[in-house]
């Protein structure tokens, strides 16, 4: 919950705008400012104070408890010009909140944390537990000093600057699930690599389950901060001891059907769980159900004066690389989606066509590795992106428009398997950008057809064009004409002309949304194919499409319009 506090009429007006925009996220604190701030500070995860920063500093100073406990605090000035991230920029997500407040109020976000200013991901922003000398290691990274990267495996982390390398010495950033004595110049990132399988008798105490898990990890030299989940059989999904243990450890509880666990080969099967829940192994099988290496075979708890009621086993899962297939839109920077920006900044490896890489190179974080190639190397780019993801990296594979429309998603996903995570990021297509320029030509059923026969035989393309013509569907032609393909567009237009009047509106848009954008309206009979090239999108209306006030409009067919 976000607490909102104001002291003046202008502040209250801005406060109310924010509350109206986020009714489920915000709570207004009325009354005198000091008790309002004190209550909000105790009750909310974040605060937005419509007050001077100096006043807020004095108000919250006696309330500060520590970086991990304090809420994020954002200040908005009286003139609503700035949203200032004042406290908890990373730990309290105040930096992100400042940007969100700025979007709603139309002001500028002010963020002063050093890593954000240097465009370097903070160690405490990666979503993993981090311990040790975080401040000193971060300072060394920012100062450009050599920092050793000591990682047990490759994980899909954001890019790190060039001074963070495996060859570094002295100050070190460790990425490991192993326990070790960190020195004064060591920071440790704990990846979510461990799965603990747990079995328990009915009524097993929470402290017995937690104690067994913690003791097992400690004796194996493993960090509890790297436990990603507890796993057990479906029959134990509501067992209080297991559920409570997951809660105390701060991890989810994942369950599997007994039939599935019974199929998993384990070193220590037993008749007792087979009789009780239908599988010869719970702890080992549940830990292994998602794959990985069995580090610690089944262990039993050892309570004083009675029989054991809990078992556990520990598995280390291999890192999963991440492939984001990102659509960049038609070219204009303001048509690049916020999600696409986030994925570009998250990627440690970027793969793309050279001319598309040039469009977004300035958005990449320092340290990102770029793999670019020219036209005709689509399959090579797809294979490269998947290979980099399989190696454990965070990869962004870019394409224009929407990456799933005549672009890179298809070859990449055909190459990928279930050993990597894949994220699709939609983009504004050329057809949609062109339609917005032309008016509303896609107001009814429509189809996009590529006239390039490099990947599809012309016979198939012609059959599709004919089907669209006979069905009276609006058609947008991609790749309409090139120097080596000059007859396909005239042929496609002639097929459409068999079913549509010569005066049917046709929209022609070249380089939609870019600086040299051009567009014109013509007709089916009036279009000169020689004026069209590969940078052009041609949209042919259906029998209902009209030119209205210089715009191409296809009626939706609402009854009230008739």
Buried (B, 14 or more C-beta within 10 A) or exposed (E): EBBBBBBEEBBBEBBBBBBEBBEEBBEBBEEEBEEBBBBBBEEBBBBBBBBBBEBBBEBBEEBEEEEEEBBBBBBBBBEBEBBBBBBBBBBBBBBBBBBBBBEBBEBEBBBEBBBBEBEBBBBBBBEBBBBBBBEBBBEBBBEEBBBBBBBBEBBBBBBBBEBBEEEBEEBBBBBBBBBEEBEEBBBBBBBBBBBBBBBBBEEBBBBBBBBBBBBBBEEBEBBBBBBBBBBBBBBBEEBBBBBBBBBBBEBEBBBBBBEBBBEBEBEEBBEEBBEBBBBBBBBBBBBBBBEBEBBBBBBBBEBEEEEBBBBBBBBBBEBBBBBBBBBBBBBBEEBBBEBBBEBBBBBBBBBBBEEBBEBBBEBBBEBBBEBBBEEEBBEEBBBBBBBBBBBBBBBBBBBBBBBBBBBBBBBBBEBBEEEBBBEBBBBBBBBBBBBBBBBBBBBBEBBBBBBBBEEEEBEEBBEBBBEBBEEBBBBBBBBBBBEEBEEBBBBBBEBBBEBBEEEBBBBBBBBBBBEEBEBEBBBBEEBEBEEBEEBBBBBBBBEBBBBEEEBBBBBEEEEEEE
